[in-house]
Amino acid sequence: MKAVMNLQAKKLELVQLIINTQKPLTLKKVEEVLRGEKDDDWLDIISDAERISLENGLAEANKGKLIPHEDVMKEAKVKYNLG
C-alpha cells in the first residue's frame, strides 16, 4: 500500500512540475518519454537484492560454477521430504 501511495505522490509532484514549467523543450522531452514508454521489463522492477543475486549467479555460471539439475532436485527432495 505504501508503494502505491509513494507512486501517487510522485505523480502529483511531477504534474506540479509540468504545470509550473515555462520551457517548451522540457515539455516536449517529457511527452517523448511518456509516449515512448513501454511495459516495464521485469529487470526494471526487481529489488536491488534480487538484481545483485542474479548478477552473482551469472558471474558464477560464467566461471563454470554450476550445479547439475539432478543434484538440485535430489537436495530439494531430501530437504522437503518429497521422497
Secondary structure as UniProt FT lines:
FT   HELIX           2..20
FT   HELIX           24..35
FT   HELIX           42..45
FT   HELIX           48..62
FT   TURN            63..64
FT   HELIX           69..79
FT   TURN            80..81
//
